[in-house]
Amino acid sequence: MTHANQYELAHRMAELARTVAAPRSVDEVLAEVSAEAKNLIPGVDAAGVLLIGKGGRFQSVGVTSDLPHRLDQLQMKYHEGPCVEAALDDLIVRTDDFRTERRWPMYSAAAAELGVLSALSFKLYTSSQTAGALNLFALQPNAFDAEAETIGAVLAAHGAAAIMASRQTEQLESALSTRDRIGQAKGIIMERYNIDDVAAFDMLRRLSQDSNTKLIEIAERVIETRGE
C-alpha cells in the first residue's frame, strides 16, 4: 500500500469513526461503510451488508445498488455462498472467479450468470440473534488482492462497531423500559394493598415464581388491570 493510499485510508477511517460515535442509525453507518469500500478498494462494483437472523431471515442493508440484494437472495435460496460463510463461519472469504468456483456450485453459477465474477466477504458480527457480513462484488475475475483484504477488514471493524453499539443501546433501552414498568406495577400494588415498596416487589416476585412467568409479564398484567 502506497503512502498516499495509507493517508487516504487513515483519513477515511477517522471520518467513519466519527459517524459510528454519532447518534445515527445502523443502516446509515453501514451504508457509509459500503460506499467507502467501493471508493477505497479498486475493482469493487457493488457492496453491501448481509444480516442473518434466527430462522434464516435475512436483510440486505447499506447496499450501493440492487445487485448485493439479488445475490443475497440467491444465497438464501441455495443455502450456500461466500457471504453466508463469512457471516456464520470464516472471518474472510475470497472468490477470484465464480466461473471456476467449486465451494458453492449452485450459487456460483447463478452469480456468474448475473455477471459477477469476484467477491470478498468479511465477518461483521455474530451473536445468538444475528450474524452479519460486509460483502464486496466485482464484475471482473481476480479483482481482489491482499491489500483489498486489509482495507476491507478495517471497514468491517467499523461496521461491527456500529452494530454492537446499536445492540447495546437497544438492550439499555429495553432494560430501562422494563425497570419503569415494574416500578409502575409496584406503585399500583402499594396503593391497592396499602403496603410499602419492598412488600410490593416481593408480591410481584412471588407471583412470578409461582406462575413460572417472567417478572415483566406479571408487571404488565398488573398495569393492564389497574382499574379493575
Secondary structure, DSSP 8 states (H G I E B T S, - for coil): --HHHHHHHHHHHHHHHHHHHSS--HHHHHHHHHHHHHHHSTT--EEEEEEEEGGG-EEEES-SSSHHHHHHHHHHHHT--HHHHHHHT-SEEEES-TTT--SSHHHHHHHHHTT--EEEEEEEEE-SSEEEEEEEEESSTT---HHHHHHHHHHHHHHHHHHHHHHHHHHHHHHHHHHHHHHHHHHHHHHHHT--HHHHHHHHHHHHHHHT--HHHHHHHHHHTTT-
